[in-house]
Amino acid sequence: MIRYILLLLLFFPAVFLARAQSSGTDPAAPRVVRYDLYVKDTVVSYAGKTKRAIAVNGQIPMPTLTFTEGDTAEIHVHNLLQEGTSLHWHGVFLPNPEDGVPYLTQMPIAPGASYTYRFPVIQNGTHWYHSHSGMQEQIGMYGNLVFLKRAGDPTFRPGIDDLPTIPVMLSEWTNYNPDNVHRMLHNANDWSAIKKDAVQSYGEALVSGHFGTKLGNEWKRMLAMDVSDVYYDKILVNGSPAVPLTAIEGKPLKAGHKVRLRIANGGASSYFWLRYAGGKITVVASDGNDVEPVAVDRLIIAVSETYDVIVTIPEPGKAYELLATTEDRTRSASLLIGSGAAQAAGPLPRLKYFDGMKMMNDMMKMNGDLDDMGMNMSLNQMDMNVVMYPEITGDPKKKKEAKPDAPAHHHMEGMNMDDNRYNSNALSKIVTLNYTMLRAPAATAFPQSALVKELHFELTGNMNRYVWSMDNKILSESDKIAIGKGEIVRMIIHNNSMMRHPMHLHGFDFRVLNGQGSHAPLKNVLDIMPMETDTIEFAANTGGDWFFHCHILYHMMSGMNRVFSVGDEPNPQLPDKAHAYRKLQHESNMPHVMIENDFATNGNDGGLMLQNARWSAGTEWRLGYNNMHGYETEIHIGRYIGRMQWLMPFIGFDWRYRKMGIDEHEENLFGQKNTKDNRAVLSLGLNYTLPMLVQFQAEVFTDGIVRLQLMREDIPITRRIRAGFMLNTDREYMLDLRYILNKNISVRTHYDSDMGFGVGLTLSY
């Protein structure tokens, strides 16, 4: 009996100590805070259709994980999917093997397996976490991550850090499989533009008085103007299109008091305008780092950014709307703060797309480079899209409408208006946040004696083929960038593409050199707009391989990545780092397929193409019923050259068998006898994109025949009508007209010099 009593006396203190470490009953003791996350397939119906999604612990977004600085995070991930997965801790300082990037810091968590992430929490602020495997982030794998300040923290700010808080996760939903969305982007499918009413066709241009603008746009080989890539069926706030907020932790909100919102943009590709019906939004932190409070009327939160904002609770009987609206202004979601009748923030007016197109025409050179015309643009001060904002630059439909609000006097002092033609804060009383307005409460400067390694990057891309790169290289074409441990790295980044890019650095915060001197703000995401040049710097004080990439998921998966190798340290999670890196490189250069077939009254014709960032393998075929009895097929395998990828040399094979009922030896425009009816020849050639997006093809065959060809498909006549043509020196020509029914089906009529007139149904994938 005495022995059992002694054992109990020894056992219970040990049990109590373990519980204190995990539950925090002793505030002074270090805590191990454990979460178990079960990743499982589910189905949702956010937008009228039942679709696959991924839930964690049965919910979307994933559970909010909360820690206090000084804790040790222990997160057990149980993968119940039929595919590998991972979790990345966005904005978190941690040992490199815990960063959660498959094939870079760990192997994927295999189906049916469990994996434990464990790291000390050495910072505070609002962060988030998400899958870094394939497209899983798009279908539910995102959640809030909050690190609280410890008691007695000298940076504690009364009236800010003691406010009631609520995590807010913004996201978007598409009813399409995200892999299919990615494939359609690479194939220049404009179904998203149709859904968003953003085609900017020649008919629309003519009606709006912008026919010359449209011609100029295509003369410079540009597609329609847009501010986002994907049409989304639903926007969500904390997993719902509209969320009422009447209490926090069971305590009702009090009128006139303030609430702190910890907002994260967990969208895969959407930027969101944030506006509050109750007045100003006060920004107090960004990317988990405190900033001196700044009050604004609105802000745009880039993909993967976080902002902590303070808003005022309305009087009883009202609920003020915090409205999140996609940058393209097609969808919104709201958080209603307070009890009572909703006070709406109001919709944002439709973008003036043709004004944006005209602006881009002025900025685009014929070689595809952008020209900022000496404005030295940086830090979101000059928003090229401001010309499209009716609330700033006026609504062209209202001819007698008063001009937009005159600028406040303090905005105008010492400014040249020509230098501020794209500065919304100089053009209107509406105060919009930009990065120059962020200031760190404490000094962030590095010692002046520190050695600095300077790196220059140019953000490049091709919208037509949807290839995104840095210095015209995708990840599969680049080696890791070696950084000495402890070095100060300064990055000067120029965006020479037509899209904005939210560039995210794993494992570190960087100083944004924004004119605030030693109080430059700390961030880990920087939105870099077209034509901007921005400078950031960070201390590479943690060893390992760290990802640096555009956080628009479809840009990252198309190649806009780099890896910083700090100190070349071993990683026990990756016994063969070289092999793993090749797997990572392959993931952002996956091949994609396109197939199209026209079932018509005069025959059957179509094409199949397999492409990645540089290579293209395609075949096209025709089977005639009327004038042409027989078949023909051509195969081309080529590689795109140059930053704009306008040139593609190729090798080809032409195989034809048909009976036209005429002399089979027909002369081409060069007087060469062309054997059309029984032909099997190889060729060398090239494709080149001419102004007006016309494809010029020159080809020399092994029988000596030379063929030159001009072709253009998908000329936008109206929102849904597309035209096309082809003519070549073999005296062949084709004209066609299509009406798009949905993303896969069109009604087509065409005349072909060999096959004659036909009407049919075109299926495309």
PEQUIPE-V784286 format. One record per residue. N is the residue number from 1. RES is the residue in three letters. PHI is phi in whole degrees, 0 to 359 (NA if undefined). D_LAST is the distance of its C-alpha to the last C-alpha in Angstrom with 1 decimal. Layout:
N|RES|PHI|D_LAST ; N|RES|PHI|D_LAST
This chain:
1|MET|NA|78.0 ; 2|ILE|301|78.7 ; 3|ARG|298|76.0 ; 4|TYR|295|73.4 ; 5|ILE|296|74.4 ; 6|LEU|298|74.1 ; 7|LEU|297|70.6 ; 8|LEU|294|69.6 ; 9|LEU|297|71.1 ; 10|LEU|284|69.1 ; 11|PHE|284|65.8 ; 12|PHE|296|65.5 ; 13|PRO|300|65.7 ; 14|ALA|295|62.9 ; 15|VAL|297|60.7 ; 16|PHE|298|61.6 ; 17|LEU|297|60.8 ; 18|ALA|299|57.3 ; 19|ARG|292|56.6 ; 20|ALA|296|58.0 ; 21|GLN|292|55.6 ; 22|SER|266|52.5 ; 23|SER|253|53.6 ; 24|GLY|82|55.6 ; 25|THR|295|58.9 ; 26|ASP|251|60.6 ; 27|PRO|300|59.2 ; 28|ALA|278|60.8 ; 29|ALA|275|59.3 ; 30|PRO|296|56.0 ; 31|ARG|243|53.3 ; 32|VAL|256|50.5 ; 33|VAL|257|47.9 ; 34|ARG|253|45.6 ; 35|TYR|232|42.3 ; 36|ASP|247|40.3 ; 37|LEU|242|36.6 ; 38|TYR|252|34.6 ; 39|VAL|264|30.8 ; 40|LYS|214|29.1 ; 41|ASP|297|25.8 ; 42|THR|211|26.1 ; 43|VAL|233|24.3 ; 44|VAL|226|24.7 ; 45|SER|221|24.2 ; 46|TYR|291|24.6 ; 47|ALA|226|22.6 ; 48|GLY|85|22.8 ; 49|LYS|227|20.4 ; 50|THR|279|21.4 ; 51|LYS|224|19.4 ; 52|ARG|290|20.3 ; 53|ALA|216|22.5 ; 54|ILE|239|25.2 ; 55|ALA|248|28.8 ; 56|VAL|241|31.9 ; 57|ASN|55|35.1 ; 58|GLY|77|33.3 ; 59|GLN|221|32.5 ; 60|ILE|228|30.0 ; 61|PRO|296|31.0 ; 62|MET|296|32.7 ; 63|PRO|302|36.5 ; 64|THR|289|38.5 ; 65|LEU|257|40.6 ; 66|THR|238|43.9 ; 67|PHE|226|46.4 ; 68|THR|247|49.6 ; 69|GLU|309|50.2 ; 70|GLY|106|52.2 ; 71|ASP|292|50.4 ; 72|THR|251|48.6 ; 73|ALA|276|45.1 ; 74|GLU|228|44.3 ; 75|ILE|239|40.8 ; 76|HIS|263|39.8 ; 77|VAL|256|36.1 ; 78|HIS|249|35.3 ; 79|ASN|271|31.8 ; 80|LEU|259|30.9 ; 81|LEU|278|27.2 ; 82|GLN|263|25.5 ; 83|GLU|214|24.6 ; 84|GLY|290|26.7 ; 85|THR|212|27.6 ; 86|SER|193|30.1 ; 87|LEU|226|31.8 ; 88|HIS|254|32.7 ; 89|TRP|261|35.8 ; 90|HIS|289|34.9 ; 91|GLY|85|37.9 ; 92|VAL|258|40.2 ; 93|PHE|275|42.9 ; 94|LEU|201|42.9 ; 95|PRO|299|43.4 ; 96|ASN|306|40.4 ; 97|PRO|296|39.6 ; 98|GLU|265|39.1 ; 99|ASP|287|36.5 ; 100|GLY|85|33.5 ; 101|VAL|251|31.0 ; 102|PRO|302|29.7 ; 103|TYR|72|30.7 ; 104|LEU|243|32.8 ; 105|THR|241|35.4 ; 106|GLN|198|34.7 ; 107|MET|276|32.6 ; 108|PRO|302|30.0 ; 109|ILE|286|31.7 ; 110|ALA|291|30.8 ; 111|PRO|305|29.8 ; 112|GLY|82|33.1 ; 113|ALA|263|35.0 ; 114|SER|240|37.0 ; 115|TYR|213|37.7 ; 116|THR|246|40.3 ; 117|TYR|266|40.1 ; 118|ARG|220|43.7 ; 119|PHE|203|44.9 ; 120|PRO|284|47.7 ; 121|VAL|269|47.1 ; 122|ILE|243|48.8 ; 123|GLN|208|47.5 ; 124|ASN|226|47.0 ; 125|GLY|126|44.5 ; 126|THR|266|41.2 ; 127|HIS|228|38.3 ; 128|TRP|205|35.2 ; 129|TYR|221|33.4 ; 130|HIS|199|29.8 ; 131|SER|290|27.6 ; 132|HIS|246|26.9 ; 133|SER|250|24.5 ; 134|GLY|52|20.8 ; 135|MET|257|19.4 ; 136|GLN|297|22.1 ; 137|GLU|302|23.9 ; 138|GLN|294|21.1 ; 139|ILE|247|21.6 ; 140|GLY|130|25.4 ; 141|MET|269|27.2 ; 142|TYR|209|29.4 ; 143|GLY|199|33.0 ; 144|ASN|282|36.2 ; 145|LEU|222|38.8 ; 146|VAL|241|42.3 ; 147|PHE|249|45.2 ; 148|LEU|276|48.5 ; 149|LYS|287|51.5 ; 150|ARG|285|54.4 ; 151|ALA|301|57.7 ; 152|GLY|82|59.9 ; 153|ASP|301|57.1 ; 154|PRO|296|58.8 ; 155|THR|269|55.6 ; 156|PHE|301|55.7 ; 157|ARG|245|55.6 ; 158|PRO|301|57.5 ; 159|GLY|85|55.8 ; 160|ILE|233|52.4 ; 161|ASP|283|52.1 ; 162|ASP|255|54.1 ; 163|LEU|284|51.9 ; 164|PRO|298|50.0 ; 165|THR|233|46.4 ; 166|ILE|217|43.1 ; 167|PRO|288|39.9 ; 168|VAL|234|36.9 ; 169|MET|249|33.3 ; 170|LEU|265|30.7 ; 171|SER|203|27.1 ; 172|GLU|227|23.8 ; 173|TRP|224|21.3 ; 174|THR|242|17.6 ; 175|ASN|285|16.3 ; 176|TYR|271|13.0 ; 177|ASN|300|13.1 ; 178|PRO|299|14.3 ; 179|ASP|296|12.6 ; 180|ASN|287|9.2 ; 181|VAL|302|11.2 ; 182|HIS|298|12.4 ; 183|ARG|296|9.2 ; 184|MET|295|8.2 ; 185|LEU|299|11.9 ; 186|HIS|293|11.9 ; 187|ASN|265|9.4 ; 188|ALA|59|11.6 ; 189|ASN|290|9.5 ; 190|ASP|258|12.6 ; 191|TRP|298|11.9 ; 192|SER|299|14.6 ; 193|ALA|296|16.9 ; 194|ILE|297|16.6 ; 195|LYS|297|17.4 ; 196|LYS|272|20.2 ; 197|ASP|55|21.5 ; 198|ALA|230|21.5 ; 199|VAL|290|19.8 ; 200|GLN|59|23.2 ; 201|SER|285|22.6 ; 202|TYR|296|25.4 ; 203|GLY|297|26.5 ; 204|GLU|296|27.0 ; 205|ALA|297|28.7 ; 206|LEU|297|31.0 ; 207|VAL|296|32.0 ; 208|SER|270|32.8 ; 209|GLY|79|34.7 ; 210|HIS|240|32.3 ; 211|PHE|299|31.2 ; 212|GLY|296|32.9 ; 213|THR|296|31.3 ; 214|LYS|295|27.8 ; 215|LEU|299|29.0 ; 216|GLY|296|30.5 ; 217|ASN|298|27.4 ; 218|GLU|282|25.3 ; 219|TRP|299|28.3 ; 220|LYS|269|28.2 ; 221|ARG|64|24.5 ; 222|MET|253|23.5 ; 223|LEU|279|20.6 ; 224|ALA|299|21.6 ; 225|MET|287|24.0 ; 226|ASP|208|22.9 ; 227|VAL|247|24.7 ; 228|SER|205|21.8 ; 229|ASP|263|18.2 ; 230|VAL|236|16.9 ; 231|TYR|272|17.6 ; 232|TYR|250|19.4 ; 233|ASP|279|20.2 ; 234|LYS|203|23.7 ; 235|ILE|250|26.2 ; 236|LEU|232|28.7 ; 237|VAL|243|32.3 ; 238|ASN|51|33.5 ; 239|GLY|87|30.7 ; 240|SER|217|31.4 ; 241|PRO|293|30.7 ; 242|ALA|213|34.5 ; 243|VAL|236|37.2 ; 244|PRO|278|41.0 ; 245|LEU|237|43.4 ; 246|THR|247|46.9 ; 247|ALA|206|48.3 ; 248|ILE|233|48.0 ; 249|GLU|53|49.1 ; 250|GLY|81|50.8 ; 251|LYS|260|52.8 ; 252|PRO|299|52.3 ; 253|LEU|289|51.4 ; 254|LYS|252|54.5 ; 255|ALA|303|54.5 ; 256|GLY|86|55.0 ; 257|HIS|281|54.2 ; 258|LYS|241|51.3 ; 259|VAL|226|48.3 ; 260|ARG|257|46.3 ; 261|LEU|255|42.6 ; 262|ARG|263|40.9 ; 263|ILE|260|37.4 ; 264|ALA|237|34.5 ; 265|ASN|266|31.0 ; 266|GLY|267|28.8 ; 267|GLY|290|25.6 ; 268|ALA|283|22.8 ; 269|SER|210|22.4 ; 270|SER|261|24.6 ; 271|TYR|273|28.0 ; 272|PHE|232|30.4 ; 273|TRP|282|33.3 ; 274|LEU|247|36.2 ; 275|ARG|220|39.0 ; 276|TYR|237|41.8 ; 277|ALA|294|43.5 ; 278|GLY|271|46.8 ; 279|GLY|116|47.2 ; 280|LYS|292|46.9 ; 281|ILE|253|44.9 ; 282|THR|257|46.9 ; 283|VAL|273|45.0 ; 284|VAL|238|47.0 ; 285|ALA|199|44.6 ; 286|SER|216|41.4 ; 287|ASP|53|39.5 ; 288|GLY|82|42.3 ; 289|ASN|242|45.1 ; 290|ASP|298|47.8 ; 291|VAL|228|48.1 ; 292|GLU|296|51.0 ; 293|PRO|305|50.2 ; 294|VAL|222|48.6 ; 295|ALA|265|48.1 ; 296|VAL|223|45.2 ; 297|ASP|277|43.7 ; 298|ARG|198|40.1 ; 299|LEU|213|38.1 ; 300|ILE|251|34.5 ; 301|ILE|260|33.6 ; 302|ALA|287|31.1 ; 303|VAL|306|28.5 ; 304|SER|82|30.7 ; 305|GLU|287|34.0 ; 306|THR|234|36.8 ; 307|TYR|225|39.5 ; 308|ASP|262|42.6 ; 309|VAL|230|43.8 ; 310|ILE|245|46.8 ; 311|VAL|230|46.9 ; 312|THR|263|49.8 ; 313|ILE|283|49.9 ; 314|PRO|286|50.7 ; 315|GLU|292|53.8 ; 316|PRO|304|53.9 ; 317|GLY|91|52.0 ; 318|LYS|230|49.2 ; 319|ALA|225|45.9 ; 320|TYR|277|44.5 ; 321|GLU|267|40.7 ; 322|LEU|267|39.2 ; 323|LEU|254|35.9 ; 324|ALA|253|32.9 ; 325|THR|239|30.5 ; 326|THR|300|27.4 ; 327|GLU|301|27.9 ; 328|ASP|278|25.6 ; 329|ARG|67|27.8 ; 330|THR|266|25.2 ; 331|ARG|219|26.3 ; 332|SER|217|29.6 ; 333|ALA|214|31.4 ; 334|SER|220|35.1 ; 335|LEU|247|38.1 ; 336|LEU|263|41.0 ; 337|ILE|258|44.2 ; 338|GLY|112|47.4 ; 339|SER|245|48.5 ; 340|GLY|126|48.5 ; 341|ALA|291|46.8 ; 342|ALA|289|43.7 ; 343|GLN|254|44.3 ; 344|ALA|284|41.0 ; 345|ALA|286|40.1 ; 346|GLY|91|38.4 ; 347|PRO|288|34.9 ; 348|LEU|276|34.1 ; 349|PRO|291|33.6 ; 350|ARG|301|30.4 ; 351|LEU|294|29.9 ; 352|LYS|270|31.1 ; 353|TYR|299|28.0 ; 354|PHE|291|29.6 ; 355|ASP|295|32.6 ; 356|GLY|296|30.5 ; 357|MET|296|28.8 ; 358|LYS|298|32.3 ; 359|MET|300|33.5 ; 360|MET|293|30.7 ; 361|ASN|301|31.5 ; 362|ASP|292|35.1 ; 363|MET|273|34.2 ; 364|MET|271|31.8 ; 365|LYS|275|33.4 ; 366|MET|294|32.1 ; 367|ASN|273|31.5 ; 368|GLY|96|29.1 ; 369|ASP|285|31.9 ; 370|LEU|260|32.9 ; 371|ASP|234|36.6 ; 372|ASP|278|38.3 ; 373|MET|55|41.2 ; 374|GLY|77|43.8 ; 375|MET|275|43.1 ; 376|ASN|50|42.9 ; 377|MET|285|40.3 ; 378|SER|195|40.0 ; 379|LEU|60|39.8 ; 380|ASN|66|37.9 ; 381|GLN|290|41.0 ; 382|MET|256|39.3 ; 383|ASP|263|36.1 ; 384|MET|301|34.3 ; 385|ASN|282|32.4 ; 386|VAL|299|35.8 ; 387|VAL|295|35.7 ; 388|MET|266|32.9 ; 389|TYR|266|35.0 ; 390|PRO|300|36.9 ; 391|GLU|291|39.2 ; 392|ILE|253|40.4 ; 393|THR|252|40.2 ; 394|GLY|99|40.6 ; 395|ASP|261|38.6 ; 396|PRO|294|38.4 ; 397|LYS|283|38.3 ; 398|LYS|255|41.8 ; 399|LYS|297|44.0 ; 400|LYS|260|47.2 ; 401|GLU|293|46.0 ; 402|ALA|296|48.2 ; 403|LYS|296|47.0 ; 404|PRO|302|45.4 ; 405|ASP|313|48.0 ; 406|ALA|295|50.2 ; 407|PRO|295|49.9 ; 408|ALA|297|52.4 ; 409|HIS|300|55.3 ; 410|HIS|292|54.9 ; 411|HIS|287|51.4 ; 412|MET|265|52.8 ; 413|GLU|300|55.8 ; 414|GLY|74|55.8 ; 415|MET|254|52.3 ; 416|ASN|269|51.2 ; 417|MET|301|48.9 ; 418|ASP|296|47.0 ; 419|ASP|284|46.2 ; 420|ASN|241|44.9 ; 421|ARG|293|42.8 ; 422|TYR|245|39.8 ; 423|ASN|263|42.0 ; 424|SER|298|41.4 ; 425|ASN|287|44.6 ; 426|ALA|269|46.6 ; 427|LEU|255|45.1 ; 428|SER|205|45.5 ; 429|LYS|284|47.5 ; 430|ILE|290|44.4 ; 431|VAL|270|44.7 ; 432|THR|250|41.4 ; 433|LEU|294|41.5 ; 434|ASN|225|41.0 ; 435|TYR|291|41.7 ; 436|THR|291|45.1 ; 437|MET|274|46.4 ; 438|LEU|268|46.0 ; 439|ARG|221|49.2 ; 440|ALA|289|50.1 ; 441|PRO|295|53.2 ; 442|ALA|239|54.6 ; 443|ALA|296|54.6 ; 444|THR|239|51.6 ; 445|ALA|292|52.8 ; 446|PHE|277|53.2 ; 447|PRO|303|56.6 ; 448|GLN|297|57.3 ; 449|SER|279|58.3 ; 450|ALA|294|54.9 ; 451|LEU|282|53.2 ; 452|VAL|244|49.9 ; 453|LYS|262|46.9 ; 454|GLU|259|44.9 ; 455|LEU|238|41.2 ; 456|HIS|244|39.2 ; 457|PHE|229|35.5 ; 458|GLU|245|33.2 ; 459|LEU|276|29.9 ; 460|THR|231|27.5 ; 461|GLY|185|23.8 ; 462|ASN|229|21.3 ; 463|MET|292|19.3 ; 464|ASN|298|17.1 ; 465|ARG|260|15.8 ; 466|TYR|56|16.7 ; 467|VAL|245|19.3 ; 468|TRP|242|22.4 ; 469|SER|211|25.7 ; 470|MET|234|29.4 ; 471|ASP|56|31.5 ; 472|ASN|60|28.4 ; 473|LYS|231|28.0 ; 474|ILE|272|25.6 ; 475|LEU|301|27.1 ; 476|SER|291|26.4 ; 477|GLU|254|28.5 ; 478|SER|229|31.4 ; 479|ASP|272|34.3 ; 480|LYS|296|35.8 ; 481|ILE|264|38.3 ; 482|ALA|283|41.7 ; 483|ILE|233|43.8 ; 484|GLY|287|47.4 ; 485|LYS|298|48.2 ; 486|GLY|95|50.1 ; 487|GLU|291|48.9 ; 488|ILE|268|48.1 ; 489|VAL|250|44.8 ; 490|ARG|250|44.2 ; 491|MET|248|40.7 ; 492|ILE|251|40.3 ; 493|ILE|241|36.7 ; 494|HIS|245|35.5 ; 495|ASN|265|32.2 ; 496|ASN|254|31.1 ; 497|SER|237|27.6 ; 498|MET|271|26.6 ; 499|MET|246|25.7 ; 500|ARG|277|28.2 ; 501|HIS|227|28.2 ; 502|PRO|276|30.1 ; 503|MET|274|31.5 ; 504|HIS|241|32.8 ; 505|LEU|252|35.4 ; 506|HIS|282|35.9 ; 507|GLY|83|39.4 ; 508|PHE|218|41.3 ; 509|ASP|265|42.1 ; 510|PHE|239|42.5 ; 511|ARG|280|44.9 ; 512|VAL|264|43.4 ; 513|LEU|282|45.8 ; 514|ASN|241|45.9 ; 515|GLY|91|49.5 ; 516|GLN|268|51.0 ; 517|GLY|61|52.9 ; 518|SER|291|53.9 ; 519|HIS|257|52.2 ; 520|ALA|303|48.7 ; 521|PRO|289|46.3 ; 522|LEU|259|44.5 ; 523|LYS|216|40.7 ; 524|ASN|233|37.9 ; 525|VAL|228|35.1 ; 526|LEU|230|35.4 ; 527|ASP|281|33.1 ; 528|ILE|247|33.2 ; 529|MET|278|32.3 ; 530|PRO|306|31.3 ; 531|MET|75|34.4 ; 532|GLU|281|36.3 ; 533|THR|234|38.4 ; 534|ASP|235|39.6 ; 535|THR|236|41.9 ; 536|ILE|227|42.0 ; 537|GLU|210|44.2 ; 538|PHE|213|44.6 ; 539|ALA|263|47.0 ; 540|ALA|277|45.4 ; 541|ASN|259|47.8 ; 542|THR|234|45.6 ; 543|GLY|286|44.6 ; 544|GLY|126|41.3 ; 545|ASP|262|37.8 ; 546|TRP|239|36.4 ; 547|PHE|280|32.9 ; 548|PHE|226|32.6 ; 549|HIS|202|29.2 ; 550|CYS|289|27.3 ; 551|HIS|269|26.9 ; 552|ILE|292|23.7 ; 553|LEU|305|21.6 ; 554|TYR|285|18.6 ; 555|HIS|283|21.1 ; 556|MET|300|23.0 ; 557|MET|286|20.1 ; 558|SER|255|19.3 ; 559|GLY|121|22.9 ; 560|MET|276|25.5 ; 561|ASN|217|28.0 ; 562|ARG|216|31.4 ; 563|VAL|234|33.9 ; 564|PHE|265|37.6 ; 565|SER|259|39.7 ; 566|VAL|266|43.0 ; 567|GLY|79|45.9 ; 568|ASP|50|43.8 ; 569|GLU|273|44.8 ; 570|PRO|291|44.0 ; 571|ASN|231|41.7 ; 572|PRO|297|42.6 ; 573|GLN|284|39.1 ; 574|LEU|231|37.7 ; 575|PRO|298|40.0 ; 576|ASP|237|37.9 ; 577|LYS|294|36.8 ; 578|ALA|295|35.6 ; 579|HIS|295|33.2 ; 580|ALA|297|31.9 ; 581|TYR|295|31.4 ; 582|ARG|297|29.2 ; 583|LYS|295|27.0 ; 584|LEU|297|26.8 ; 585|GLN|299|26.0 ; 586|HIS|295|23.1 ; 587|GLU|297|21.7 ; 588|SER|262|21.2 ; 589|ASN|217|19.6 ; 590|MET|288|16.9 ; 591|PRO|289|14.5 ; 592|HIS|227|10.8 ; 593|VAL|242|8.1 ; 594|MET|221|5.6 ; 595|ILE|221|5.3 ; 596|GLU|215|6.3 ; 597|ASN|215|9.3 ; 598|ASP|253|12.1 ; 599|PHE|262|14.5 ; 600|ALA|237|17.6 ; 601|THR|290|21.3 ; 602|ASN|257|22.2 ; 603|GLY|155|19.8 ; 604|ASN|227|16.4 ; 605|ASP|219|14.6 ; 606|GLY|186|11.5 ; 607|GLY|205|10.6 ; 608|LEU|225|9.5 ; 609|MET|221|10.5 ; 610|LEU|237|11.9 ; 611|GLN|222|13.9 ; 612|ASN|233|16.3 ; 613|ALA|299|18.9 ; 614|ARG|242|20.7 ; 615|TRP|257|19.3 ; 616|SER|219|16.6 ; 617|ALA|235|16.1 ; 618|GLY|220|14.3 ; 619|THR|223|14.8 ; 620|GLU|227|14.6 ; 621|TRP|218|16.2 ; 622|ARG|215|18.1 ; 623|LEU|231|20.0 ; 624|GLY|266|22.6 ; 625|TYR|252|24.5 ; 626|ASN|253|27.2 ; 627|ASN|297|28.7 ; 628|MET|254|26.9 ; 629|HIS|253|27.4 ; 630|GLY|143|25.7 ; 631|TYR|212|22.7 ; 632|GLU|209|21.9 ; 633|THR|214|19.6 ; 634|GLU|231|19.7 ; 635|ILE|236|19.0 ; 636|HIS|230|19.5 ; 637|ILE|234|20.2 ; 638|GLY|215|21.4 ; 639|ARG|232|22.5 ; 640|TYR|285|22.4 ; 641|ILE|236|25.9 ; 642|GLY|93|27.6 ; 643|ARG|296|27.1 ; 644|MET|274|25.0 ; 645|GLN|56|23.0 ; 646|TRP|276|23.7 ; 647|LEU|244|24.8 ; 648|MET|223|23.1 ; 649|PRO|292|25.4 ; 650|PHE|209|23.9 ; 651|ILE|249|25.0 ; 652|GLY|219|23.6 ; 653|PHE|217|24.1 ; 654|ASP|241|24.3 ; 655|TRP|229|24.8 ; 656|ARG|224|25.7 ; 657|TYR|216|27.6 ; 658|ARG|198|28.3 ; 659|LYS|235|31.4 ; 660|MET|270|31.6 ; 661|GLY|78|35.2 ; 662|ILE|225|36.5 ; 663|ASP|302|38.0 ; 664|GLU|289|35.5 ; 665|HIS|262|37.1 ; 666|GLU|262|35.9 ; 667|GLU|278|36.9 ; 668|ASN|272|34.5 ; 669|LEU|293|35.7 ; 670|PHE|265|37.6 ; 671|GLY|81|39.6 ; 672|GLN|275|38.0 ; 673|LYS|285|37.7 ; 674|ASN|250|34.0 ; 675|THR|280|33.6 ; 676|LYS|271|30.4 ; 677|ASP|275|30.8 ; 678|ASN|212|31.2 ; 679|ARG|215|29.9 ; 680|ALA|213|28.8 ; 681|VAL|222|29.3 ; 682|LEU|268|28.4 ; 683|SER|208|28.0 ; 684|LEU|238|28.4 ; 685|GLY|196|26.9 ; 686|LEU|210|25.5 ; 687|ASN|251|23.0 ; 688|TYR|219|24.5 ; 689|THR|275|23.4 ; 690|LEU|272|26.1 ; 691|PRO|307|27.2 ; 692|MET|72|25.2 ; 693|LEU|61|22.0 ; 694|VAL|278|22.6 ; 695|GLN|269|21.5 ; 696|PHE|261|24.6 ; 697|GLN|235|24.4 ; 698|ALA|241|27.7 ; 699|GLU|217|27.8 ; 700|VAL|242|30.9 ; 701|PHE|262|30.8 ; 702|THR|292|33.3 ; 703|ASP|268|35.0 ; 704|GLY|92|35.9 ; 705|ILE|290|33.6 ; 706|VAL|249|32.4 ; 707|ARG|230|29.4 ; 708|LEU|248|28.6 ; 709|GLN|216|25.6 ; 710|LEU|241|24.4 ; 711|MET|209|21.0 ; 712|ARG|216|19.3 ; 713|GLU|248|16.0 ; 714|ASP|59|15.2 ; 715|ILE|287|19.0 ; 716|PRO|281|19.3 ; 717|ILE|278|21.9 ; 718|THR|226|21.8 ; 719|ARG|302|19.9 ; 720|ARG|240|17.3 ; 721|ILE|262|18.2 ; 722|ARG|236|16.9 ; 723|ALA|242|18.9 ; 724|GLY|203|18.7 ; 725|PHE|208|21.1 ; 726|MET|209|22.0 ; 727|LEU|211|25.5 ; 728|ASN|214|27.2 ; 729|THR|282|30.7 ; 730|ASP|276|30.1 ; 731|ARG|68|30.5 ; 732|GLU|260|26.9 ; 733|TYR|207|25.3 ; 734|MET|207|22.4 ; 735|LEU|230|22.0 ; 736|ASP|215|19.2 ; 737|LEU|218|18.7 ; 738|ARG|231|15.7 ; 739|TYR|244|16.0 ; 740|ILE|276|13.2 ; 741|LEU|273|13.6 ; 742|ASN|207|11.2 ; 743|LYS|293|8.2 ; 744|ASN|241|6.0 ; 745|ILE|229|9.0 ; 746|SER|224|11.5 ; 747|VAL|262|14.9 ; 748|ARG|228|15.8 ; 749|THR|233|19.2 ; 750|HIS|204|20.3 ; 751|TYR|238|23.3 ; 752|ASP|240|23.2 ; 753|SER|299|26.5 ; 754|ASP|266|26.1 ; 755|MET|267|24.1 ; 756|GLY|83|25.7 ; 757|PHE|274|24.5 ; 758|GLY|209|21.6 ; 759|VAL|230|19.8 ; 760|GLY|193|16.7 ; 761|LEU|246|13.5 ; 762|THR|254|10.2 ; 763|LEU|252|7.0 ; 764|SER|224|3.8 ; 765|TYR|219|0.0
